[in-house]
Amino acid sequence: MDPQAVLASVAVLGGVGLTFGTLIAVANRKLYVWEDPRIDEITDILPGANCGACGFAGCRAFAEAAIDGEVAPAGCTVMGEAELEDVATMLGVAAGEADKVVARLLCAGGTDVAPRKALYDGIESCGAAVAVSGGGKACAWGCIGLADCAVECTFDAIRMNDVDLPVVDTEKCTACNDCVEACPLDLFVLLPMDHKLIVQCKNLLDGDAATDVCAVACNACGRCAQDAPEVVTMSDGLAVVNYDRIDLADPSAAARCPTGAIRWVEGAQRFEVELTAAGSLTG
């Protein structure tokens, strides 16, 4: 092998490498964008769940927003108190307060009150059951009870009760939206806990037709709308709460509901069915 050819090759490659290295160094200097080092520090303190409950795309996006003053540290619903104080101290701001938001189920029709019209024998999944048989329940709007929401919950905040309804642990729930996305019937919504008036039904049938398929269905009697017209209206045979005016609501809005479809909920939702002195069902 010709030594001069080898040296020439080395020289050429070295020159190319030096040229590109110089160009990269110049580009790095010219195109450099400064990034606040606190972003990485705060991101490391955050839980790393990237659940989106804060309203941002992930923990890093939340850290950037917190540094820019767009959100208080308390906007992260997953952090513990110690971590919350660490972030607040690092930013030199108050930790702030955030209204507790949790997942609420818009159905109280468990197996004790909502009969099945068909037996589903397949993959243990609400989505699969709905795709194959519409879910198998007589109420086409009711919870299927195969626990897709509980399986998907990142924070183990949902358990299935004895009548195959998902119960949300409000202490564990971070409003991460997993259950909302998992439910094929869109039965979960995220609500602040101080929004206590909830219609636990999405059945669009009226009167006996509704209660024939679920004893705790809204039967479109309209009593709640009569008692709280500033907050509740009737639409397509179903009571609808106007949460823009929820501050005007009180327990009287649900007091005369004959089926317990509309409830005043303190804390976690309860789905046990009881018979009131007036003969109405509550749950």
N, C-alpha and C positions, 0 to 999 in steps of 0.2 A: 504494500500500500504506500502510495506516495505521501511522505510526511508533509509536504507543502500543501497538498490537497486537504489533508486532515486539519492543518492549522487554519487554512482558509475557511473550511466549513465551521470550525469553532469560532473564528472571528466573525463570520456572518451571523451565526446564531446568537453570539454574544451581543453583536450590534443590534439585532432585532429585539432581543430581550431588553437591552438598555433603552432602546427607543420606546418600546411599549411601556416599560416601567416608568419612564419619565412622563409619558402621556397620562398614565393612570394617576401618578402623583399630582400632576397639574390639575387634572379633572377633579380629583378628590378635594384639592384646596379650593378650586373655583366653585364646585357644586356642593360643598359641605353645608349641611343644614343642622344647626345646633338643636339638640334635644335636651329638655330639662332632665337632669339625672334623677330627679325625684320620681319620675314616671316609673322607672324600673324598681326603685325602692318601695314605692307604694304598691305596685303590682305584686311584689314579693310578699307583702303583708296581707293583701286580699286573699280570699279563700281559693281562688283559682278554679271556681266551678264554671265560670263562663256561662252562667245560666240565663242571663239576660233579664233577670227580675228587676234590675235597676233601671231598665229602659235603654241600656247601651249594648253594643255588640259583644262585649266581653269585659273581663276585668281590666285589661290594659286601657281599653277605651274609657272605662269608668275612671281610672286613675288620671288620664289626660283631662277629662271633664272636671274632676275634683280640683286639680291644680289650676285650671282656668276659672274656677269659681262657679261653674255651671251647675254643680250639684254638691250638697253637703255630704260629708262622710257617711252619715246615717242613711243615705240613699241606697247603700248596699245592705240588703236585708239578711245577708248570710253571715256577715262578720260578727264575732263575739264582742263583748264590751271592751275587753283589753285591746284587741286589734283596732276597734273603732277609736279608742283614745289615742293609740299610737299614730294612726293616720291623721287625726285632728291635730295632734301635737306637731307632727312633721310639717303640716300645712299652716300651722299657726292660726287655726280657726276653731270655732265651736263645733262639736260633733254634730249638732243639729238633731232634729227629730223627724221621723218619717211616719206617716200614717200606716199602720199595719194593714197590709193587703194579703188576702188569702183566697184560695180557690173555694168556690161555692158550687154545690151540685144542684141543678135545676130539675131534680126529680126525687120524689120520696117513695116511688112505687117499687118496693121490694117484693120478694116472692110471697110475703104474707098478705099483700093487698092487690097485687097485679098478677093475674093468672097468665099462664103461657098457652098459646094456641098450637104450638108445634114444639117437638123435641129436637134440639140441635145436637148432633153427634159428630163432632169434627174437631178441628184445631181449637184449643182453649184460647180464643181471642175474640173480643167484641167485634173487631173489624171483619174478621172472617165470618162470624155468625151473621152480621148485617149483610155482607155480600152474598151469602148463600141463601138465607131464609128471612131476611129482614129482621133478624134477631130472635124470632120465635115467640116474642111476647105479644099478647093481645093488644097492648098499647104500643103502637109503632113508634112513639116518641120516647119511650121509657128506657131506663138504664138496663143494659143487657146483663150486667153482673159478672162478666168474665175477667175483670180486673186489668184491662189494658192500662188504665190510669195508674194503678198501684205498681205495676211492673215498670212503667216508664218513669215514675217519680224519682228524681235524682236524690232527693233528701229523705226517702223512706217515710214520707209524711202521710201516706194513705194506706189504710187497711180495709179489708172487706168485712162487713159485719155478718151476723147470722142470717140475714135475709138478702144477702148478695148485693148490698149497696156499699159503695166506697165512702168511708168516713175519713175526713181530713183532720189531721192533728194540727190545730191552729198554731201550736208552739213551734212545730217543726216546719210548717209550710213557709216558703219564701216567695211565693207567687212566681215561681220560675217558668210557668206556662207549660210544663211537660204534660200535665193532665188535659189541658185545653186542646193541645195538639193531638193527644192520643185518642180522645173520645170520638168515635165515628159519628155520633149523633149530636155533637156540639152541646153536651149537657153541662160542661164546666165553664164558669166565668170567673174572672178575678175581680173581687170587690174589696174595698176598704172594710174593715171590721165594724166601723161605725155606720155602715149602710146595713141596717139590721132588718129591714123589711125585704123579704125574699119570696118570690113566687116559685115554689118547688114543683113546677109542672110546666111542660111544653105541649101538652095534649091540646089539639085544636078542635076536638069534638065538643058538643054542647050537651048539657043536661044528663039524662040517663045514659046516653050513648058514651059519654066520657066516664062516668062512674061504673058502667058495666065492665069496662076494661081495666079500671084502676079505682079502688075505693077512695084514694086520696087525690084524685084528679080535680083540676079546676072544672066546675060544672057550669061556669058562665052565669052564675046567679047574680053577680054584680053588686053584692053587698059591700065588698071592700071599696069599690068605686063610689058607692053611695056614702060610705062613712068617711072616706078620705079622698074626695074628688080632686083636691089640689095635688095629690101624689099618684093616685091610681086611676087608670083608665081601662076600658075593655077594648080589645082588638082581636078580631077573628075568634071570638068566644073565649079569650084568655085574658086574665088580669095582667096588666103591664105596669111596672113601677117606673115613675119618672125620677131617675136618680139625680137629675139636676136640681130637684126640689126635695131631696131626701131629708133635709133639715126640718121640714114641716111634718114629717111622719112620726107616728107614735104607735104603741101597741094596739090602739083601738081599731086601726085599719085592718087588722087580722082577727079581731075578736069574734066577729059573727060568721066567719067562713065555715060553712057546714061540713067541709071535708078536710080542713087543715091544709089546703093547697098553698095558701099564702100564710107565711109565718113571720113572727117577730123573733129574730134569732139573736140570742146573747151567747157569744163565744162560739163553740163548735155546734154544727148542725146535729140535731137528733132526729132519728127516723122511727123511733118506737111509736106505735099507734096506741093512743089512749082514747077512751070515751069520756067526753066532758059531761058535766051535769046537765047541760042543755041538749045532750044527745049528738053533739058534733064530734067529728074525729079530729084529733090533733096528733102530731108526731114530731 
